[in-house]
Amino acid sequence: MRMYYESIGKKVFDYVPLTFHVKEGLQDKEWKNFLEYYSEEQKQNHRNIWIVKPGEHTNRGCGINVCNTLE
């Protein structure tokens, strides 16, 4: 998706939701990036609603949740 939107001169996240791909649990750099973003959104009283897709190559649509808290 990123390559497509860049090829037509558009910003991908103007069309695709912001995404964090966490592969290695709580020590993963993407997890830390997510926490930083989440905290900033909380400080600004923005709604934090996230689609959580568990598992690498295992979910096949199962176990997808919509969350609005870290818990």
C-alpha positions in Angstrom: 0.0 0.0 0.0 2.8 2.4 0.9 4.5 1.9 -2.4 1.3 2.5 -4.3 0.4 5.7 -2.6 4.0 7.0 -2.9 4.0 6.2 -6.6 0.9 8.4 -7.2 2.3 11.2 -5.0 0.0 10.6 -2.0 0.7 10.1 1.7 -0.3 6.5 2.6 -1.6 7.3 6.1 -4.1 9.9 4.6 -5.9 6.7 3.3 -4.8 3.8 5.5 -5.0 3.7 9.3 -1.8 4.1 11.3 -0.4 0.7 11.9 2.1 -0.8 14.4 3.4 -4.3 13.6 4.5 -5.8 16.9 6.4 -9.1 16.4 8.5 -9.6 19.6 6.3 -8.7 22.5 6.8 -5.9 25.0 10.5 -5.4 24.1 9.7 -4.8 20.4 10.6 -1.3 19.1 7.1 -1.1 17.4 5.4 -1.8 20.8 7.4 1.1 22.3 6.5 3.3 19.3 2.8 2.4 19.8 2.9 3.2 23.6 4.4 6.6 22.8 1.8 7.4 20.2 -1.0 6.0 22.5 0.2 8.2 25.4 0.3 11.3 23.3 -3.3 10.6 22.1 -4.4 10.2 25.7 -2.8 13.5 26.8 -4.7 15.2 24.0 -8.0 13.5 25.0 -8.3 11.9 21.6 -10.3 8.7 21.2 -7.9 5.7 21.1 -9.6 3.0 19.2 -7.4 0.2 17.8 -7.9 -3.0 15.7 -5.8 -5.8 17.3 -4.9 -8.7 15.1 -3.2 -11.5 17.0 -0.6 -13.9 15.7 1.8 -14.0 12.8 0.3 -16.1 9.9 -2.1 -17.7 12.4 -5.2 -15.6 12.9 -7.0 -16.0 9.5 -9.5 -13.5 10.8 -10.0 -15.1 14.2 -9.3 -13.3 17.4 -9.5 -9.8 15.9 -10.6 -7.3 18.6 -11.4 -3.6 18.7 -9.9 -2.0 21.8 -9.9 1.4 23.4 -7.6 0.7 26.4 -4.2 -1.0 26.9 -5.8 -3.6 29.0 
